[in-house]
Amino acid sequence: MLMLISTVVSGVLLLVLAVSYFKTVQAIRQDDVNEAMARAQRMKNKRASTPLAGA
């Protein structure tokens, strides 16, 4: 009986850790995407504000 309870508790703990891990990985990926988009926007703004050579 004790082995069954410990197995269930371990399974629940493993499930919680797995969900937490995947949420963290997803948040990191989303942050990377947001940062890349912001970087691209800054580059676009910089290019737009730079006067053309010879103009």
mmJSON file of the N, C-alpha and C atoms, coordinates in Angstrom:
{"data_MODEL":{"atom_site":{
"group_PDB":["ATOM","ATOM","ATOM","ATOM","ATOM","ATOM","ATOM","ATOM","ATOM","ATOM","ATOM","ATOM","ATOM","ATOM","ATOM","ATOM","ATOM","ATOM","ATOM","ATOM","ATOM","ATOM","ATOM","ATOM","ATOM","ATOM","ATOM","ATOM","ATOM","ATOM","ATOM","ATOM","ATOM","ATOM","ATOM","ATOM","ATOM","ATOM","ATOM","ATOM","ATOM","ATOM","ATOM","ATOM","ATOM","ATOM","ATOM","ATOM","ATOM","ATOM","ATOM","ATOM","ATOM","ATOM","ATOM","ATOM","ATOM","ATOM","ATOM","ATOM","ATOM","ATOM","ATOM","ATOM","ATOM","ATOM","ATOM","ATOM","ATOM","ATOM","ATOM","ATOM","ATOM","ATOM","ATOM","ATOM","ATOM","ATOM","ATOM","ATOM","ATOM","ATOM","ATOM","ATOM","ATOM","ATOM","ATOM","ATOM","ATOM","ATOM","ATOM","ATOM","ATOM","ATOM","ATOM","ATOM","ATOM","ATOM","ATOM","ATOM","ATOM","ATOM","ATOM","ATOM","ATOM","ATOM","ATOM","ATOM","ATOM","ATOM","ATOM","ATOM","ATOM","ATOM","ATOM","ATOM","ATOM","ATOM","ATOM","ATOM","ATOM","ATOM","ATOM","ATOM","ATOM","ATOM","ATOM","ATOM","ATOM","ATOM","ATOM","ATOM","ATOM","ATOM","ATOM","ATOM","ATOM","ATOM","ATOM","ATOM","ATOM","ATOM","ATOM","ATOM","ATOM","ATOM","ATOM","ATOM","ATOM","ATOM","ATOM","ATOM","ATOM","ATOM","ATOM","ATOM","ATOM","ATOM","ATOM","ATOM","ATOM","ATOM","ATOM","ATOM","ATOM"],
"id":[1,2,3,4,5,6,7,8,9,10,11,12,13,14,15,16,17,18,19,20,21,22,23,24,25,26,27,28,29,30,31,32,33,34,35,36,37,38,39,40,41,42,43,44,45,46,47,48,49,50,51,52,53,54,55,56,57,58,59,60,61,62,63,64,65,66,67,68,69,70,71,72,73,74,75,76,77,78,79,80,81,82,83,84,85,86,87,88,89,90,91,92,93,94,95,96,97,98,99,100,101,102,103,104,105,106,107,108,109,110,111,112,113,114,115,116,117,118,119,120,121,122,123,124,125,126,127,128,129,130,131,132,133,134,135,136,137,138,139,140,141,142,143,144,145,146,147,148,149,150,151,152,153,154,155,156,157,158,159,160,161,162,163,164,165],
"type_symbol":["N","C","C","N","C","C","N","C","C","N","C","C","N","C","C","N","C","C","N","C","C","N","C","C","N","C","C","N","C","C","N","C","C","N","C","C","N","C","C","N","C","C","N","C","C","N","C","C","N","C","C","N","C","C","N","C","C","N","C","C","N","C","C","N","C","C","N","C","C","N","C","C","N","C","C","N","C","C","N","C","C","N","C","C","N","C","C","N","C","C","N","C","C","N","C","C","N","C","C","N","C","C","N","C","C","N","C","C","N","C","C","N","C","C","N","C","C","N","C","C","N","C","C","N","C","C","N","C","C","N","C","C","N","C","C","N","C","C","N","C","C","N","C","C","N","C","C","N","C","C","N","C","C","N","C","C","N","C","C","N","C","C","N","C","C"],
"label_atom_id":["N","CA","C","N","CA","C","N","CA","C","N","CA","C","N","CA","C","N","CA","C","N","CA","C","N","CA","C","N","CA","C","N","CA","C","N","CA","C","N","CA","C","N","CA","C","N","CA","C","N","CA","C","N","CA","C","N","CA","C","N","CA","C","N","CA","C","N","CA","C","N","CA","C","N","CA","C","N","CA","C","N","CA","C","N","CA","C","N","CA","C","N","CA","C","N","CA","C","N","CA","C","N","CA","C","N","CA","C","N","CA","C","N","CA","C","N","CA","C","N","CA","C","N","CA","C","N","CA","C","N","CA","C","N","CA","C","N","CA","C","N","CA","C","N","CA","C","N","CA","C","N","CA","C","N","CA","C","N","CA","C","N","CA","C","N","CA","C","N","CA","C","N","CA","C","N","CA","C","N","CA","C","N","CA","C","N","CA","C","N","CA","C"],
"label_alt_id":[null,null,null,null,null,null,null,null,null,null,null,null,null,null,null,null,null,null,null,null,null,null,null,null,null,null,null,null,null,null,null,null,null,null,null,null,null,null,null,null,null,null,null,null,null,null,null,null,null,null,null,null,null,null,null,null,null,null,null,null,null,null,null,null,null,null,null,null,null,null,null,null,null,null,null,null,null,null,null,null,null,null,null,null,null,null,null,null,null,null,null,null,null,null,null,null,null,null,null,null,null,null,null,null,null,null,null,null,null,null,null,null,null,null,null,null,null,null,null,null,null,null,null,null,null,null,null,null,null,null,null,null,null,null,null,null,null,null,null,null,null,null,null,null,null,null,null,null,null,null,null,null,null,null,null,null,null,null,null,null,null,null,null,null,null],
"label_comp_id":["MET","MET","MET","LEU","LEU","LEU","MET","MET","MET","LEU","LEU","LEU","ILE","ILE","ILE","SER","SER","SER","THR","THR","THR","VAL","VAL","VAL","VAL","VAL","VAL","SER","SER","SER","GLY","GLY","GLY","VAL","VAL","VAL","LEU","LEU","LEU","LEU","LEU","LEU","LEU","LEU","LEU","VAL","VAL","VAL","LEU","LEU","LEU","ALA","ALA","ALA","VAL","VAL","VAL","SER","SER","SER","TYR","TYR","TYR","PHE","PHE","PHE","LYS","LYS","LYS","THR","THR","THR","VAL","VAL","VAL","GLN","GLN","GLN","ALA","ALA","ALA","ILE","ILE","ILE","ARG","ARG","ARG","GLN","GLN","GLN","ASP","ASP","ASP","ASP","ASP","ASP","VAL","VAL","VAL","ASN","ASN","ASN","GLU","GLU","GLU","ALA","ALA","ALA","MET","MET","MET","ALA","ALA","ALA","ARG","ARG","ARG","ALA","ALA","ALA","GLN","GLN","GLN","ARG","ARG","ARG","MET","MET","MET","LYS","LYS","LYS","ASN","ASN","ASN","LYS","LYS","LYS","ARG","ARG","ARG","ALA","ALA","ALA","SER","SER","SER","THR","THR","THR","PRO","PRO","PRO","LEU","LEU","LEU","ALA","ALA","ALA","GLY","GLY","GLY","ALA","ALA","ALA"],
"label_asym_id":["A","A","A","A","A","A","A","A","A","A","A","A","A","A","A","A","A","A","A","A","A","A","A","A","A","A","A","A","A","A","A","A","A","A","A","A","A","A","A","A","A","A","A","A","A","A","A","A","A","A","A","A","A","A","A","A","A","A","A","A","A","A","A","A","A","A","A","A","A","A","A","A","A","A","A","A","A","A","A","A","A","A","A","A","A","A","A","A","A","A","A","A","A","A","A","A","A","A","A","A","A","A","A","A","A","A","A","A","A","A","A","A","A","A","A","A","A","A","A","A","A","A","A","A","A","A","A","A","A","A","A","A","A","A","A","A","A","A","A","A","A","A","A","A","A","A","A","A","A","A","A","A","A","A","A","A","A","A","A","A","A","A","A","A","A"],
"label_entity_id":["1","1","1","1","1","1","1","1","1","1","1","1","1","1","1","1","1","1","1","1","1","1","1","1","1","1","1","1","1","1","1","1","1","1","1","1","1","1","1","1","1","1","1","1","1","1","1","1","1","1","1","1","1","1","1","1","1","1","1","1","1","1","1","1","1","1","1","1","1","1","1","1","1","1","1","1","1","1","1","1","1","1","1","1","1","1","1","1","1","1","1","1","1","1","1","1","1","1","1","1","1","1","1","1","1","1","1","1","1","1","1","1","1","1","1","1","1","1","1","1","1","1","1","1","1","1","1","1","1","1","1","1","1","1","1","1","1","1","1","1","1","1","1","1","1","1","1","1","1","1","1","1","1","1","1","1","1","1","1","1","1","1","1","1","1"],
"label_seq_id":[1,1,1,2,2,2,3,3,3,4,4,4,5,5,5,6,6,6,7,7,7,8,8,8,9,9,9,10,10,10,11,11,11,12,12,12,13,13,13,14,14,14,15,15,15,16,16,16,17,17,17,18,18,18,19,19,19,20,20,20,21,21,21,22,22,22,23,23,23,24,24,24,25,25,25,26,26,26,27,27,27,28,28,28,29,29,29,30,30,30,31,31,31,32,32,32,33,33,33,34,34,34,35,35,35,36,36,36,37,37,37,38,38,38,39,39,39,40,40,40,41,41,41,42,42,42,43,43,43,44,44,44,45,45,45,46,46,46,47,47,47,48,48,48,49,49,49,50,50,50,51,51,51,52,52,52,53,53,53,54,54,54,55,55,55],
"pdbx_PDB_ins_code":[null,null,null,null,null,null,null,null,null,null,null,null,null,null,null,null,null,null,null,null,null,null,null,null,null,null,null,null,null,null,null,null,null,null,null,null,null,null,null,null,null,null,null,null,null,null,null,null,null,null,null,null,null,null,null,null,null,null,null,null,null,null,null,null,null,null,null,null,null,null,null,null,null,null,null,null,null,null,null,null,null,null,null,null,null,null,null,null,null,null,null,null,null,null,null,null,null,null,null,null,null,null,null,null,null,null,null,null,null,null,null,null,null,null,null,null,null,null,null,null,null,null,null,null,null,null,null,null,null,null,null,null,null,null,null,null,null,null,null,null,null,null,null,null,null,null,null,null,null,null,null,null,null,null,null,null,null,null,null,null,null,null,null,null,null],
"Cartn_x":[0.827,0.0,0.867,1.91,2.797,3.517,3.851,4.534,3.609,2.351,1.374,1.226,1.144,1.006,2.244,3.414,4.638,4.759,4.302,4.326,3.383,2.214,1.25,1.795,2.36,2.93,4.084,4.923,6.032,5.515,4.487,3.908,3.332,2.626,2.054,3.174,4.201,5.324,6.026,6.22,6.846,6.003,4.696,3.8,3.872,3.896,3.995,5.319,6.394,7.699,7.763,7.175,7.177,6.393,5.235,4.425,5.177,5.793,6.568,7.727,8.41,9.543,9.09,8.019,7.574,7.038,6.391,5.936,7.127,8.172,9.37,10.041,10.171,10.785,9.968,8.651,7.787,7.928,8.03,8.191,9.528,10.576,11.89,11.84,11.201,11.082,10.308,9.22,8.417,9.22,10.012,10.877,11.89,12.446,13.404,12.748,11.538,10.817,10.53,10.066,9.765,11.015,12.127,13.373,13.843,13.71,14.108,13.232,11.949,11.062,11.398,11.701,12.077,13.39,14.334,15.614,15.408,14.56,14.277,13.607,12.71,12.039,13.032,13.952,14.971,15.857,16.211,17.044,16.298,15.011,14.189,14.087,13.877,13.781,15.109,16.201,17.521,17.766,17.4,17.581,16.725,15.503,14.588,15.047,15.713,16.11,17.466,18.231,19.538,19.352,19.94,19.797,20.54,20.006,20.629,21.908,22.894,24.168,23.957,24.449,24.338,23.018,22.19,20.888,20.98],
"Cartn_y":[-1.204,0.0,1.262,1.249,2.398,2.62,1.533,1.651,2.288,1.939,2.508,4.012,4.415,5.836,6.607,6.068,6.769,6.849,5.829,5.847,6.92,7.02,8.039,9.435,9.638,10.94,11.277,10.302,10.533,10.876,10.192,10.463,11.866,12.285,13.635,14.678,14.453,15.375,15.457,14.328,14.302,15.064,14.897,15.604,17.119,17.546,18.976,19.546,18.817,19.286,19.347,18.37,18.357,19.547,19.823,20.96,22.263,22.384,23.59,23.761,22.684,22.735,23.205,22.61,22.963,24.388,24.854,26.243,27.193,26.846,27.683,27.735,26.599,26.548,27.384,27.275,28.044,29.541,29.935,31.351,31.889,31.08,31.497,31.674,30.745,30.864,32.118,32.392,33.572,34.851,34.866,36.019,36.206,35.102,35.182,35.746,35.308,35.802,37.291,37.687,39.099,39.96,39.466,40.222,40.333,39.273,39.316,40.287,40.311,41.246,42.691,42.924,44.271,44.695,43.771,44.063,44.412,43.664,43.936,45.299,45.64,46.929,48.071,47.893,48.921,49.102,47.984,48.052,48.771,48.464,49.112,50.611,50.989,52.406,53.118,52.443,53.037,53.263,52.269,52.386,53.51,53.638,54.654,56.061,56.184,57.514,57.938,57.01,57.337,57.951,59.13,59.728,58.895,58.857,58.091,58.768,57.986,58.55,59.184,60.36,61.047,61.758,61.775,62.435,63.904],
"Cartn_z":[0.0,0.0,0.0,0.813,0.9,-0.429,-1.105,-2.398,-3.433,-3.399,-4.333,-4.099,-2.85,-2.519,-2.962,-2.705,-3.096,-4.618,-5.324,-6.784,-7.328,-6.747,-7.182,-6.902,-5.722,-5.367,-6.315,-6.603,-7.535,-8.927,-9.36,-10.675,-10.765,-9.73,-9.708,-9.707,-8.906,-8.844,-10.202,-10.837,-12.158,-13.175,-13.112,-14.021,-13.806,-12.554,-12.244,-12.751,-12.531,-13.004,-14.53,-15.201,-16.665,-17.22,-16.659,-17.111,-16.877,-15.718,-15.396,-16.361,-16.672,-17.608,-18.981,-19.508,-20.849,-20.904,-19.835,-19.801,-19.807,-19.068,-19.025,-20.389,-21.043,-22.373,-23.355,-23.274,-24.168,-23.898,-22.648,-22.31,-22.832,-22.718,-23.224,-24.74,-25.436,-26.892,-27.276,-26.553,-26.849,-26.613,-25.539,-25.276,-26.396,-26.894,-28.0,-29.255,-29.532,-30.71,-30.554,-29.371,-29.138,-29.261,-28.735,-28.831,-30.278,-31.041,-32.448,-33.234,-32.935,-33.617,-33.243,-31.977,-31.541,-32.189,-32.291,-32.932,-34.406,-35.085,-36.492,-36.65,-35.734,-35.797,-35.576,-34.618,-34.382,-35.614,-36.246,-37.444,-38.563,-38.7,-39.723,-39.449,-38.197,-37.84,-38.078,-37.752,-37.959,-39.438,-40.246,-41.697,-42.269,-41.753,-42.269,-41.877,-40.727,-40.28,-40.823,-41.38,-41.945,-43.319,-43.542,-44.879,-45.925,-47.097,-48.181,-48.629,-48.95,-49.444,-50.806,-50.965,-52.242,-52.437,-51.412,-51.57,-51.231],
"occupancy":[1.0,1.0,1.0,1.0,1.0,1.0,1.0,1.0,1.0,1.0,1.0,1.0,1.0,1.0,1.0,1.0,1.0,1.0,1.0,1.0,1.0,1.0,1.0,1.0,1.0,1.0,1.0,1.0,1.0,1.0,1.0,1.0,1.0,1.0,1.0,1.0,1.0,1.0,1.0,1.0,1.0,1.0,1.0,1.0,1.0,1.0,1.0,1.0,1.0,1.0,1.0,1.0,1.0,1.0,1.0,1.0,1.0,1.0,1.0,1.0,1.0,1.0,1.0,1.0,1.0,1.0,1.0,1.0,1.0,1.0,1.0,1.0,1.0,1.0,1.0,1.0,1.0,1.0,1.0,1.0,1.0,1.0,1.0,1.0,1.0,1.0,1.0,1.0,1.0,1.0,1.0,1.0,1.0,1.0,1.0,1.0,1.0,1.0,1.0,1.0,1.0,1.0,1.0,1.0,1.0,1.0,1.0,1.0,1.0,1.0,1.0,1.0,1.0,1.0,1.0,1.0,1.0,1.0,1.0,1.0,1.0,1.0,1.0,1.0,1.0,1.0,1.0,1.0,1.0,1.0,1.0,1.0,1.0,1.0,1.0,1.0,1.0,1.0,1.0,1.0,1.0,1.0,1.0,1.0,1.0,1.0,1.0,1.0,1.0,1.0,1.0,1.0,1.0,1.0,1.0,1.0,1.0,1.0,1.0,1.0,1.0,1.0,1.0,1.0,1.0],
"B_iso_or_equiv":[0.0,0.0,0.0,0.0,0.0,0.0,0.0,0.0,0.0,0.0,0.0,0.0,0.0,0.0,0.0,0.0,0.0,0.0,0.0,0.0,0.0,0.0,0.0,0.0,0.0,0.0,0.0,0.0,0.0,0.0,0.0,0.0,0.0,0.0,0.0,0.0,0.0,0.0,0.0,0.0,0.0,0.0,0.0,0.0,0.0,0.0,0.0,0.0,0.0,0.0,0.0,0.0,0.0,0.0,0.0,0.0,0.0,0.0,0.0,0.0,0.0,0.0,0.0,0.0,0.0,0.0,0.0,0.0,0.0,0.0,0.0,0.0,0.0,0.0,0.0,0.0,0.0,0.0,0.0,0.0,0.0,0.0,0.0,0.0,0.0,0.0,0.0,0.0,0.0,0.0,0.0,0.0,0.0,0.0,0.0,0.0,0.0,0.0,0.0,0.0,0.0,0.0,0.0,0.0,0.0,0.0,0.0,0.0,0.0,0.0,0.0,0.0,0.0,0.0,0.0,0.0,0.0,0.0,0.0,0.0,0.0,0.0,0.0,0.0,0.0,0.0,0.0,0.0,0.0,0.0,0.0,0.0,0.0,0.0,0.0,0.0,0.0,0.0,0.0,0.0,0.0,0.0,0.0,0.0,0.0,0.0,0.0,0.0,0.0,0.0,0.0,0.0,0.0,0.0,0.0,0.0,0.0,0.0,0.0,0.0,0.0,0.0,0.0,0.0,0.0],
"pdbx_formal_charge":[null,null,null,null,null,null,null,null,null,null,null,null,null,null,null,null,null,null,null,null,null,null,null,null,null,null,null,null,null,null,null,null,null,null,null,null,null,null,null,null,null,null,null,null,null,null,null,null,null,null,null,null,null,null,null,null,null,null,null,null,null,null,null,null,null,null,null,null,null,null,null,null,null,null,null,null,null,null,null,null,null,null,null,null,null,null,null,null,null,null,null,null,null,null,null,null,null,null,null,null,null,null,null,null,null,null,null,null,null,null,null,null,null,null,null,null,null,null,null,null,null,null,null,null,null,null,null,null,null,null,null,null,null,null,null,null,null,null,null,null,null,null,null,null,null,null,null,null,null,null,null,null,null,null,null,null,null,null,null,null,null,null,null,null,null],
"auth_seq_id":[1,1,1,2,2,2,3,3,3,4,4,4,5,5,5,6,6,6,7,7,7,8,8,8,9,9,9,10,10,10,11,11,11,12,12,12,13,13,13,14,14,14,15,15,15,16,16,16,17,17,17,18,18,18,19,19,19,20,20,20,21,21,21,22,22,22,23,23,23,24,24,24,25,25,25,26,26,26,27,27,27,28,28,28,29,29,29,30,30,30,31,31,31,32,32,32,33,33,33,34,34,34,35,35,35,36,36,36,37,37,37,38,38,38,39,39,39,40,40,40,41,41,41,42,42,42,43,43,43,44,44,44,45,45,45,46,46,46,47,47,47,48,48,48,49,49,49,50,50,50,51,51,51,52,52,52,53,53,53,54,54,54,55,55,55],
"auth_comp_id":["MET","MET","MET","LEU","LEU","LEU","MET","MET","MET","LEU","LEU","LEU","ILE","ILE","ILE","SER","SER","SER","THR","THR","THR","VAL","VAL","VAL","VAL","VAL","VAL","SER","SER","SER","GLY","GLY","GLY","VAL","VAL","VAL","LEU","LEU","LEU","LEU","LEU","LEU","LEU","LEU","LEU","VAL","VAL","VAL","LEU","LEU","LEU","ALA","ALA","ALA","VAL","VAL","VAL","SER","SER","SER","TYR","TYR","TYR","PHE","PHE","PHE","LYS","LYS","LYS","THR","THR","THR","VAL","VAL","VAL","GLN","GLN","GLN","ALA","ALA","ALA","ILE","ILE","ILE","ARG","ARG","ARG","GLN","GLN","GLN","ASP","ASP","ASP","ASP","ASP","ASP","VAL","VAL","VAL","ASN","ASN","ASN","GLU","GLU","GLU","ALA","ALA","ALA","MET","MET","MET","ALA","ALA","ALA","ARG","ARG","ARG","ALA","ALA","ALA","GLN","GLN","GLN","ARG","ARG","ARG","MET","MET","MET","LYS","LYS","LYS","ASN","ASN","ASN","LYS","LYS","LYS","ARG","ARG","ARG","ALA","ALA","ALA","SER","SER","SER","THR","THR","THR","PRO","PRO","PRO","LEU","LEU","LEU","ALA","ALA","ALA","GLY","GLY","GLY","ALA","ALA","ALA"],
"auth_asym_id":["A","A","A","A","A","A","A","A","A","A","A","A","A","A","A","A","A","A","A","A","A","A","A","A","A","A","A","A","A","A","A","A","A","A","A","A","A","A","A","A","A","A","A","A","A","A","A","A","A","A","A","A","A","A","A","A","A","A","A","A","A","A","A","A","A","A","A","A","A","A","A","A","A","A","A","A","A","A","A","A","A","A","A","A","A","A","A","A","A","A","A","A","A","A","A","A","A","A","A","A","A","A","A","A","A","A","A","A","A","A","A","A","A","A","A","A","A","A","A","A","A","A","A","A","A","A","A","A","A","A","A","A","A","A","A","A","A","A","A","A","A","A","A","A","A","A","A","A","A","A","A","A","A","A","A","A","A","A","A","A","A","A","A","A","A"],
"auth_atom_id":["N","CA","C","N","CA","C","N","CA","C","N","CA","C","N","CA","C","N","CA","C","N","CA","C","N","CA","C","N","CA","C","N","CA","C","N","CA","C","N","CA","C","N","CA","C","N","CA","C","N","CA","C","N","CA","C","N","CA","C","N","CA","C","N","CA","C","N","CA","C","N","CA","C","N","CA","C","N","CA","C","N","CA","C","N","CA","C","N","CA","C","N","CA","C","N","CA","C","N","CA","C","N","CA","C","N","CA","C","N","CA","C","N","CA","C","N","CA","C","N","CA","C","N","CA","C","N","CA","C","N","CA","C","N","CA","C","N","CA","C","N","CA","C","N","CA","C","N","CA","C","N","CA","C","N","CA","C","N","CA","C","N","CA","C","N","CA","C","N","CA","C","N","CA","C","N","CA","C","N","CA","C","N","CA","C","N","CA","C","N","CA","C"],
"pdbx_PDB_model_num":[1,1,1,1,1,1,1,1,1,1,1,1,1,1,1,1,1,1,1,1,1,1,1,1,1,1,1,1,1,1,1,1,1,1,1,1,1,1,1,1,1,1,1,1,1,1,1,1,1,1,1,1,1,1,1,1,1,1,1,1,1,1,1,1,1,1,1,1,1,1,1,1,1,1,1,1,1,1,1,1,1,1,1,1,1,1,1,1,1,1,1,1,1,1,1,1,1,1,1,1,1,1,1,1,1,1,1,1,1,1,1,1,1,1,1,1,1,1,1,1,1,1,1,1,1,1,1,1,1,1,1,1,1,1,1,1,1,1,1,1,1,1,1,1,1,1,1,1,1,1,1,1,1,1,1,1,1,1,1,1,1,1,1,1,1]
}}}
